[in-house]
Amino acid sequence: MENSRTSTFTAYVTVAFLLISTFVTMVVTESQIVWVPCNPRSKKTDDAGICRNTY
């Protein structure tokens, strides 16, 4: 019975570690993925660099 508890605990720790490491990886790499240029056809930037709609 003790061996079953140990293996269950090990499985829980492994799953928790994988989830935490996946979350940390997503947070660290997200800032490098989301750089989108701010100049589609209907948008212009003002002097401060803020996107403005032009109709």
Helices and strands as residue ranges (DSSP letters): H 2-33, E 43-45, E 51-53
